[in-house]
Amino acid sequence: MDQKEDEQQLKEWLDRLLLEHRDLDVAIRHLTESRHHDSMRIQRLKQRKLKLKDTIHKIESELIPDLDA
């Protein structure tokens, strides 16, 4: 695999993670606004969302080209 293919795979993975992050945001908002929310479930979703955010930031930093100082 060459560098361009690796970069393309990272971008595709990043897109999937961003979509999942947005979906979790919608689900969390819906559960917190509903009258029958499950606090344990909301907490688990928030933890998953934070892990996704960390992974997203890591991938984004890998996609930034190295600059010679």
Distance bins in CASP14 RR format, pairs under 12 A and 6 or more apart:
PFRMAT RR
TARGET T0000
AUTHOR 0000-0000-0000
RMODE 2
METHOD distances of the structure
MODEL  1
1 7 0 0 0 0 0 1 0 0 0 0 0
1 8 0 0 0 0 1 0 0 0 0 0 0
1 9 0 0 0 0 1 0 0 0 0 0 0
1 10 0 0 0 0 0 1 0 0 0 0 0
2 8 0 0 0 0 1 0 0 0 0 0 0
2 9 0 0 0 0 0 1 0 0 0 0 0
3 9 0 0 0 0 0 1 0 0 0 0 0
3 10 0 0 0 0 0 1 0 0 0 0 0
3 62 0 0 0 0 0 1 0 0 0 0 0
3 63 0 0 0 0 0 1 0 0 0 0 0
3 65 0 0 0 0 0 1 0 0 0 0 0
3 66 0 0 0 0 0 1 0 0 0 0 0
4 10 0 0 0 0 0 1 0 0 0 0 0
4 11 0 0 0 0 0 1 0 0 0 0 0
5 11 0 0 0 0 0 1 0 0 0 0 0
5 12 0 0 0 0 0 1 0 0 0 0 0
6 12 0 0 0 0 0 1 0 0 0 0 0
6 13 0 0 0 0 0 1 0 0 0 0 0
6 59 0 0 0 0 0 1 0 0 0 0 0
6 62 0 0 0 0 1 0 0 0 0 0 0
6 63 0 0 0 0 0 1 0 0 0 0 0
7 13 0 0 0 0 0 1 0 0 0 0 0
7 14 0 0 0 0 0 1 0 0 0 0 0
7 59 0 0 0 0 0 1 0 0 0 0 0
7 62 0 0 0 0 1 0 0 0 0 0 0
7 63 1 0 0 1 0 0 0 0 0 0 0
7 64 0 0 0 0 0 1 0 0 0 0 0
7 65 0 0 0 0 1 0 0 0 0 0 0
8 14 0 0 0 0 0 1 0 0 0 0 0
8 15 0 0 0 0 0 1 0 0 0 0 0
8 63 0 0 0 0 0 1 0 0 0 0 0
9 15 0 0 0 0 0 1 0 0 0 0 0
9 16 0 0 0 0 0 1 0 0 0 0 0
9 59 0 0 0 0 0 1 0 0 0 0 0
9 62 0 0 0 0 0 1 0 0 0 0 0
9 63 0 0 0 0 0 1 0 0 0 0 0
10 16 0 0 0 0 0 1 0 0 0 0 0
10 17 0 0 0 0 0 1 0 0 0 0 0
10 55 0 0 0 0 0 1 0 0 0 0 0
10 56 0 0 0 0 0 1 0 0 0 0 0
10 58 0 0 0 0 0 1 0 0 0 0 0
10 59 1 0 1 0 0 0 0 0 0 0 0
10 60 0 0 0 0 1 0 0 0 0 0 0
10 61 0 0 0 0 0 1 0 0 0 0 0
10 62 1 0 0 1 0 0 0 0 0 0 0
10 63 1 0 1 0 0 0 0 0 0 0 0
10 64 0 0 0 0 0 1 0 0 0 0 0
11 17 0 0 0 0 0 1 0 0 0 0 0
11 18 0 0 0 0 0 1 0 0 0 0 0
11 56 0 0 0 0 0 1 0 0 0 0 0
11 59 0 0 0 0 1 0 0 0 0 0 0
11 60 0 0 0 0 1 0 0 0 0 0 0
11 62 0 0 0 0 0 1 0 0 0 0 0
11 63 1 0 0 1 0 0 0 0 0 0 0
12 18 0 0 0 0 0 1 0 0 0 0 0
12 19 0 0 0 0 0 1 0 0 0 0 0
12 59 0 0 0 0 0 1 0 0 0 0 0
12 63 0 0 0 0 0 1 0 0 0 0 0
13 19 0 0 0 0 0 1 0 0 0 0 0
13 20 0 0 0 0 0 1 0 0 0 0 0
13 52 0 0 0 0 0 1 0 0 0 0 0
13 55 0 0 0 0 1 0 0 0 0 0 0
13 56 0 0 0 0 1 0 0 0 0 0 0
13 58 0 0 0 0 0 1 0 0 0 0 0
13 59 1 0 0 1 0 0 0 0 0 0 0
13 60 0 0 0 0 0 1 0 0 0 0 0
13 62 0 0 0 0 0 1 0 0 0 0 0
13 63 0 0 0 0 0 1 0 0 0 0 0
14 20 0 0 0 0 0 1 0 0 0 0 0
14 21 0 0 0 0 0 1 0 0 0 0 0
14 52 0 0 0 0 0 1 0 0 0 0 0
14 53 0 0 0 0 0 1 0 0 0 0 0
14 55 0 0 0 0 1 0 0 0 0 0 0
14 56 1 0 0 1 0 0 0 0 0 0 0
14 57 0 0 0 0 0 1 0 0 0 0 0
14 58 0 0 0 0 1 0 0 0 0 0 0
14 59 1 0 1 0 0 0 0 0 0 0 0
14 60 1 0 0 1 0 0 0 0 0 0 0
14 61 0 0 0 0 0 1 0 0 0 0 0
14 62 0 0 0 0 1 0 0 0 0 0 0
14 63 1 0 0 1 0 0 0 0 0 0 0
15 21 0 0 0 0 0 1 0 0 0 0 0
15 22 0 0 0 0 0 1 0 0 0 0 0
15 56 0 0 0 0 0 1 0 0 0 0 0
15 59 0 0 0 0 0 1 0 0 0 0 0
15 60 0 0 0 0 0 1 0 0 0 0 0
15 63 0 0 0 0 0 1 0 0 0 0 0
16 22 0 0 0 0 0 1 0 0 0 0 0
16 23 0 0 0 0 0 1 0 0 0 0 0
16 52 0 0 0 0 0 1 0 0 0 0 0
16 55 0 0 0 0 0 1 0 0 0 0 0
16 56 0 0 0 0 0 1 0 0 0 0 0
16 59 0 0 0 0 0 1 0 0 0 0 0
17 23 0 0 0 0 0 1 0 0 0 0 0
17 24 0 0 0 0 0 1 0 0 0 0 0
17 48 0 0 0 0 0 1 0 0 0 0 0
17 49 0 0 0 0 0 1 0 0 0 0 0
17 51 0 0 0 0 1 0 0 0 0 0 0
17 52 1 0 1 0 0 0 0 0 0 0 0
17 53 0 0 0 0 1 0 0 0 0 0 0
17 54 0 0 0 0 0 1 0 0 0 0 0
17 55 1 0 1 0 0 0 0 0 0 0 0
17 56 1 0 1 0 0 0 0 0 0 0 0
17 57 0 0 0 0 0 1 0 0 0 0 0
17 58 0 0 0 0 0 1 0 0 0 0 0
17 59 1 0 0 1 0 0 0 0 0 0 0
17 60 0 0 0 0 0 1 0 0 0 0 0
18 24 0 0 0 0 0 1 0 0 0 0 0
18 25 0 0 0 0 0 1 0 0 0 0 0
18 49 0 0 0 0 0 1 0 0 0 0 0
18 52 0 0 0 0 1 0 0 0 0 0 0
18 53 0 0 0 0 1 0 0 0 0 0 0
18 55 0 0 0 0 0 1 0 0 0 0 0
18 56 1 0 0 1 0 0 0 0 0 0 0
18 57 0 0 0 0 0 1 0 0 0 0 0
18 59 0 0 0 0 1 0 0 0 0 0 0
18 60 0 0 0 0 1 0 0 0 0 0 0
19 25 0 0 0 0 0 1 0 0 0 0 0
19 26 0 0 0 0 0 1 0 0 0 0 0
19 52 0 0 0 0 0 1 0 0 0 0 0
19 56 0 0 0 0 0 1 0 0 0 0 0
20 26 0 0 0 0 0 1 0 0 0 0 0
20 27 0 0 0 0 0 1 0 0 0 0 0
20 45 0 0 0 0 0 1 0 0 0 0 0
20 48 0 0 0 0 1 0 0 0 0 0 0
20 49 0 0 0 0 1 0 0 0 0 0 0
20 51 0 0 0 0 0 1 0 0 0 0 0
20 52 1 0 0 1 0 0 0 0 0 0 0
20 53 0 0 0 0 0 1 0 0 0 0 0
20 55 0 0 0 0 1 0 0 0 0 0 0
20 56 0 0 0 0 1 0 0 0 0 0 0
21 27 0 0 0 0 0 1 0 0 0 0 0
21 28 0 0 0 0 0 1 0 0 0 0 0
21 45 0 0 0 0 0 1 0 0 0 0 0
21 46 0 0 0 0 0 1 0 0 0 0 0
21 48 0 0 0 0 1 0 0 0 0 0 0
21 49 1 0 0 1 0 0 0 0 0 0 0
21 50 0 0 0 0 1 0 0 0 0 0 0
21 51 0 0 0 0 1 0 0 0 0 0 0
21 52 1 0 1 0 0 0 0 0 0 0 0
21 53 1 0 0 1 0 0 0 0 0 0 0
21 54 0 0 0 0 0 1 0 0 0 0 0
21 55 0 0 0 0 1 0 0 0 0 0 0
21 56 1 0 0 1 0 0 0 0 0 0 0
21 57 0 0 0 0 0 1 0 0 0 0 0
21 59 0 0 0 0 0 1 0 0 0 0 0
22 28 0 0 0 0 0 1 0 0 0 0 0
22 29 0 0 0 0 0 1 0 0 0 0 0
22 49 0 0 0 0 1 0 0 0 0 0 0
22 52 0 0 0 0 1 0 0 0 0 0 0
22 53 0 0 0 0 0 1 0 0 0 0 0
22 56 0 0 0 0 0 1 0 0 0 0 0
23 29 0 0 0 0 0 1 0 0 0 0 0
23 30 0 0 0 0 0 1 0 0 0 0 0
23 45 0 0 0 0 1 0 0 0 0 0 0
23 48 0 0 0 0 0 1 0 0 0 0 0
23 49 0 0 0 0 1 0 0 0 0 0 0
23 52 0 0 0 0 1 0 0 0 0 0 0
24 30 0 0 0 0 0 1 0 0 0 0 0
24 31 0 0 0 0 0 1 0 0 0 0 0
24 41 0 0 0 0 0 1 0 0 0 0 0
24 42 0 0 0 0 0 1 0 0 0 0 0
24 44 0 0 0 0 0 1 0 0 0 0 0
24 45 1 0 1 0 0 0 0 0 0 0 0
24 46 0 0 0 0 1 0 0 0 0 0 0
24 47 0 0 0 0 0 1 0 0 0 0 0
24 48 1 0 0 1 0 0 0 0 0 0 0
24 49 1 0 1 0 0 0 0 0 0 0 0
24 50 0 0 0 0 1 0 0 0 0 0 0
24 51 0 0 0 0 0 1 0 0 0 0 0
24 52 1 0 0 1 0 0 0 0 0 0 0
24 53 0 0 0 0 1 0 0 0 0 0 0
24 56 0 0 0 0 0 1 0 0 0 0 0
25 31 0 0 0 0 0 1 0 0 0 0 0
25 32 0 0 0 0 0 1 0 0 0 0 0
25 42 0 0 0 0 0 1 0 0 0 0 0
25 45 0 0 0 0 1 0 0 0 0 0 0
25 46 0 0 0 0 1 0 0 0 0 0 0
25 48 0 0 0 0 0 1 0 0 0 0 0
25 49 1 0 0 1 0 0 0 0 0 0 0
25 50 0 0 0 0 0 1 0 0 0 0 0
25 52 0 0 0 0 0 1 0 0 0 0 0
25 53 0 0 0 0 0 1 0 0 0 0 0
26 32 0 0 0 0 0 1 0 0 0 0 0
26 33 0 0 0 0 0 1 0 0 0 0 0
26 45 0 0 0 0 0 1 0 0 0 0 0
26 49 0 0 0 0 0 1 0 0 0 0 0
27 33 0 0 0 0 0 1 0 0 0 0 0
27 34 0 0 0 0 0 1 0 0 0 0 0
27 37 0 0 0 0 0 1 0 0 0 0 0
27 38 0 0 0 0 0 1 0 0 0 0 0
27 41 0 0 0 0 1 0 0 0 0 0 0
27 42 0 0 0 0 1 0 0 0 0 0 0
27 44 0 0 0 0 0 1 0 0 0 0 0
27 45 1 0 0 1 0 0 0 0 0 0 0
27 46 0 0 0 0 0 1 0 0 0 0 0
27 48 0 0 0 0 1 0 0 0 0 0 0
27 49 0 0 0 0 1 0 0 0 0 0 0
28 34 0 0 0 0 0 1 0 0 0 0 0
28 37 0 0 0 0 1 0 0 0 0 0 0
28 38 0 0 0 0 0 1 0 0 0 0 0
28 39 0 0 0 0 0 1 0 0 0 0 0
28 41 0 0 0 0 1 0 0 0 0 0 0
28 42 1 0 0 1 0 0 0 0 0 0 0
28 43 0 0 0 0 1 0 0 0 0 0 0
28 44 0 0 0 0 0 1 0 0 0 0 0
28 45 1 0 1 0 0 0 0 0 0 0 0
28 46 1 0 0 1 0 0 0 0 0 0 0
28 47 0 0 0 0 0 1 0 0 0 0 0
28 48 0 0 0 0 1 0 0 0 0 0 0
28 49 1 0 0 1 0 0 0 0 0 0 0
28 50 0 0 0 0 0 1 0 0 0 0 0
28 52 0 0 0 0 0 1 0 0 0 0 0
29 37 0 0 0 0 0 1 0 0 0 0 0
29 42 0 0 0 0 1 0 0 0 0 0 0
29 45 0 0 0 0 0 1 0 0 0 0 0
29 46 0 0 0 0 0 1 0 0 0 0 0
29 49 0 0 0 0 0 1 0 0 0 0 0
30 36 0 0 0 0 0 1 0 0 0 0 0
30 37 0 0 0 0 1 0 0 0 0 0 0
30 38 0 0 0 0 0 1 0 0 0 0 0
30 41 0 0 0 0 0 1 0 0 0 0 0
30 42 0 0 0 0 0 1 0 0 0 0 0
30 45 0 0 0 0 0 1 0 0 0 0 0
31 37 1 0 1 0 0 0 0 0 0 0 0
31 38 1 0 0 1 0 0 0 0 0 0 0
31 39 0 0 0 0 1 0 0 0 0 0 0
31 40 0 0 0 0 0 1 0 0 0 0 0
31 41 1 0 0 1 0 0 0 0 0 0 0
31 42 1 0 1 0 0 0 0 0 0 0 0
31 43 0 0 0 0 0 1 0 0 0 0 0
31 44 0 0 0 0 0 1 0 0 0 0 0
31 45 1 0 0 1 0 0 0 0 0 0 0
31 46 0 0 0 0 0 1 0 0 0 0 0
32 38 0 0 0 0 0 1 0 0 0 0 0
32 39 0 0 0 0 1 0 0 0 0 0 0
32 41 0 0 0 0 0 1 0 0 0 0 0
32 42 1 0 0 1 0 0 0 0 0 0 0
32 43 0 0 0 0 0 1 0 0 0 0 0
32 45 0 0 0 0 1 0 0 0 0 0 0
32 46 0 0 0 0 1 0 0 0 0 0 0
33 42 0 0 0 0 0 1 0 0 0 0 0
34 41 0 0 0 0 0 1 0 0 0 0 0
34 42 0 0 0 0 0 1 0 0 0 0 0
36 42 0 0 0 0 0 1 0 0 0 0 0
37 43 0 0 0 0 0 1 0 0 0 0 0
37 45 0 0 0 0 0 1 0 0 0 0 0
38 44 0 0 0 0 1 0 0 0 0 0 0
38 45 0 0 0 0 1 0 0 0 0 0 0
39 45 0 0 0 0 0 1 0 0 0 0 0
39 46 0 0 0 0 0 1 0 0 0 0 0
40 46 0 0 0 0 0 1 0 0 0 0 0
40 47 0 0 0 0 0 1 0 0 0 0 0
41 47 0 0 0 0 0 1 0 0 0 0 0
41 48 0 0 0 0 0 1 0 0 0 0 0
42 48 0 0 0 0 0 1 0 0 0 0 0
42 49 0 0 0 0 0 1 0 0 0 0 0
43 49 0 0 0 0 0 1 0 0 0 0 0
43 50 0 0 0 0 0 1 0 0 0 0 0
44 50 0 0 0 0 0 1 0 0 0 0 0
44 51 0 0 0 0 0 1 0 0 0 0 0
45 51 0 0 0 0 0 1 0 0 0 0 0
45 52 0 0 0 0 0 1 0 0 0 0 0
46 52 0 0 0 0 0 1 0 0 0 0 0
46 53 0 0 0 0 0 1 0 0 0 0 0
47 53 0 0 0 0 0 1 0 0 0 0 0
47 54 0 0 0 0 0 1 0 0 0 0 0
48 54 0 0 0 0 0 1 0 0 0 0 0
48 55 0 0 0 0 0 1 0 0 0 0 0
49 55 0 0 0 0 0 1 0 0 0 0 0
49 56 0 0 0 0 0 1 0 0 0 0 0
50 56 0 0 0 0 0 1 0 0 0 0 0
50 57 0 0 0 0 0 1 0 0 0 0 0
51 57 0 0 0 0 0 1 0 0 0 0 0
51 58 0 0 0 0 0 1 0 0 0 0 0
52 58 0 0 0 0 0 1 0 0 0 0 0
52 59 0 0 0 0 0 1 0 0 0 0 0
53 59 0 0 0 0 0 1 0 0 0 0 0
53 60 0 0 0 0 0 1 0 0 0 0 0
54 60 0 0 0 0 0 1 0 0 0 0 0
54 61 0 0 0 0 0 1 0 0 0 0 0
55 61 0 0 0 0 0 1 0 0 0 0 0
55 62 0 0 0 0 0 1 0 0 0 0 0
56 62 0 0 0 0 0 1 0 0 0 0 0
56 63 0 0 0 0 0 1 0 0 0 0 0
57 63 0 0 0 0 0 1 0 0 0 0 0
57 64 0 0 0 0 0 1 0 0 0 0 0
58 64 0 0 0 0 0 1 0 0 0 0 0
END
